[in-house]
Amino acid sequence: MALSNLAISTDILLTGAVYLGLAGVYLVVIPLALLLYLKRRWYTTGSIERALLYGLVFAFFPGMLLFSPFLNFRPQMRNLD
């Protein structure tokens, strides 16, 4: 049995790395950046910006599900001194 038959070609490794990189960007990087932007602009966005953001939320929904348990968009407690 030749050793070249057991080795994985570099094309397959490169293709797998590209797919893993794209999956990481789609599931982790863009949704996390979008959530941080939403948290910062939640109370000040205009209607057009909010519609565009909701479109991005829909487009990156699987990644948003990964981070949704860690979100807290409730208003901060007021100090009533």
N, C-alpha and C positions, 0 to 999 in steps of 0.2 A: 504494500500500500504506500503510495507516494505521499510525502508530506504536503505537497501542494494541494492535494485534494481536501485536506483537513483545514487548511488555512482559509480564513475569510478574506475575500478580496478587499482592496482599499476602496473600491467603488461602493460596496455595500456598507462599509464602515462610515464613509463620508455621507452617504445618503441617510443612514440612521442618525448621524450627528446633526445633520440639517433638520431632519424631522423633529428630533428632540429639542433642538434650539427653537424652532418655530412653535412647538407645543409649549415650551416654557414661556416664550414671549406672549403667546395667546392666552395661556391660563394663569400666568403669574405677573409678569411685568406690566402689561398694559392695564389689566384690571386693578392692580394695586395703585398704579399712578392715577387712574381714573377715580378710584375711591378716595385717595388723598385729595385730589382736586375737588371732588364733590363735597368733602367734609369742610374744606376751606371756603368754598363759595356757596354753601347750602342756603344761606339766608340772604344773599345779595345778587343772585343770578337774575338775569332778565328772561323774558319768555322765550326768545329765540335761542339763547344759550342753553336754557333748560331743556328745550325740545331736542337740541343737538346732543346734549349729554344723555338724555334718556334713550336716544337712538344708539349711542355708543354702549350704554348699559345693556341694551337688547342684543347688540352685536357681540359683546363679550360676556354674555350671560353665564356660560359654564365657569369661567374664571371668577365671576362675581359671586357665584354660589360658594366657592372655596373660602372667600374672605367675609362673607356676610355674617357669620356668627360673631365676628369681632367688631362689628360696627356699632356706633352709638351716636346717632344724629340728634338726640334729644337736647334741648337747650340746657345750658349750664345753670346751676342753681344760683338764684339771686341772693345777694347779701342785703338783708333788711335791717341795717343799722339805723 
